[in-house]
Amino acid sequence: MRIFISGIAGFLGSHLADRLLAEGHTVIGVDTLVGGYLDNVPKGAEFHQVDCLDHAAMQRLTEGVDVVYHCACTAYEGLSVFSPHIVTQNTFGNTISLLSASVANKVKRFVFCSSMARYGTQDTLPFTEDMTPRPQDPYGIAKYAAELAIRELCETHGMEYVIAVPHNIIGPRQKYDDPYRNVASIMINLMLQGRQPVIYGDGEQVRCFSFVQDVIDPLEKLMHRADVVGQVINVGPDEESVTINQLAQTIGRLLNVECKPIYMPDRPREVKKATCSAQKARTLLGYKTQYTLEQGLQEMIEYIKTRGVKPFTYHLPLEIVTDAIPRTWKDRLF
Ligand SMILES: NC(=O)c1ccc[n+]([C@@H]2O[C@H](COP(=O)([O-])OP(=O)(O)OC[C@H]3O[C@@H](n4cnc5c(N)ncnc54)[C@H](O)[C@@H]3O)[C@@H](O)[C@H]2O)c1
């Protein structure tokens, strides 16, 4: 099949491209490199450094494509409260541009990478797909708005779609010099430099981390299966939830360094408890978690050690600078 992957230089998009190339598919990918690394792009893929917001390019590049995986995004949940314009245009706006081109070119199936940010705060954990979304920051709102637009346009024009909901993915190729997101990568990059991790709030936020291969397996199945069309499906494990404090201590132990986190004020709008049920993926896709949290963290530690620690790059504009902004970002403390 001819498969288009947006965000192919990113973490998830590049692993997905590897998998699809290994299965013998033709892979075409685009990326602006605002987020990923150019050397993430697999050699066998046809790569275009193009913005999904460039609608004419999307029309040209989705011609003859069977399946679109839309991974491109500025997936900055915490930052979206301070830089809503850049985050939402690369979450909602770019989706509409690619979606419109895909519909016009009669792409068979559109697989969208949403985010658990769509759920916001719910009364119970873990989040299940039947819960009413309550996104509580511009990133989550843009993801959910994109989902609604996909459903609407796909039903109107007869294109198949699936909404995948990944959560807190870790593993090699994730950007680790980015101060605005990817908590585990930031902690490892800091601790490998002999520095202490920074935790916003009391560190009792609850999360469940997914090793990237545990996301690629179900994601790949979403392009084949007839019974997933029109569905929202959480992809990733639900077995090992941890607090951010526990995460920091685990990384410290794996690195054999004493971990004494630096605590900073809460980040505005941060969801305190967020884990996703994998039950629907188990039932529909035969999902089975293969990697423990420690195995995933160890793989990421090896990756960062091999590439070498890096200084953090403050590569995105802060659009709204108020007292609510984390000092780490305003004063560039990392
Ligand atoms: N990594 C996670 O923990 C996680 C969790 C939930 C959801 N997701 C979703 O999965 C998808 C992939 O995430 P990721 O972790 O690989 O992020 P990533 O930042 O590593 O990859 C996204 C890629 O998209 C590119 N991009 C951004 N805007 C673009 C645009 N307008 N046109 C073309 N390219 C553009 C970036 O340069 C980047 O390489 C995203 O949609 C994200 O919201 C990721």
The ligand as an ORCA input file, in Angstrom:
! r2SCAN-3c Opt
* xyz 0 1
  N       4.572     11.127     22.547
  C       3.512     11.048     23.323
  O       3.640     10.794     24.521
  C       2.145     11.266     22.759
  C       1.061     11.093     23.611
  C      -0.210     11.310     23.102
  C      -0.392     11.684     21.802
  N       0.680     11.837     20.989
  C       0.429     12.280     19.624
  O       1.140     11.452     18.736
  C       1.620     12.240     17.637
  C       3.110     12.066     17.494
  O       3.724     12.489     18.700
  P       5.290     12.409     18.887
  O       5.552     12.106     20.296
  O       5.873     11.569     17.830
  O       5.675     13.929     18.656
  P       6.938     14.503     17.869
  O       7.010     15.937     18.182
  O       8.128     13.667     18.133
  O       6.505     14.307     16.357
  C       5.626     15.172     15.709
  C       6.294     15.669     14.460
  O       5.382     16.533     13.766
  C       6.130     17.573     13.164
  N       5.200     18.672     12.879
  C       4.587     19.502     13.765
  N       3.772     20.345     13.144
  C       3.864     20.041     11.811
  C       3.240     20.530     10.657
  N       2.361     21.547     10.719
  N       3.539     19.982      9.458
  C       4.443     18.958      9.372
  N       5.084     18.458     10.446
  C       4.783     18.984     11.644
  C       7.217     17.867     14.164
  O       8.347     18.469     13.574
  C       7.544     16.485     14.726
  O       8.658     15.900     14.076
  C       1.187     13.668     17.906
  O       0.007     13.935     17.207
  C       0.913     13.685     19.382
  O      -0.053     14.629     19.737
  C       1.944     11.646     21.442
*
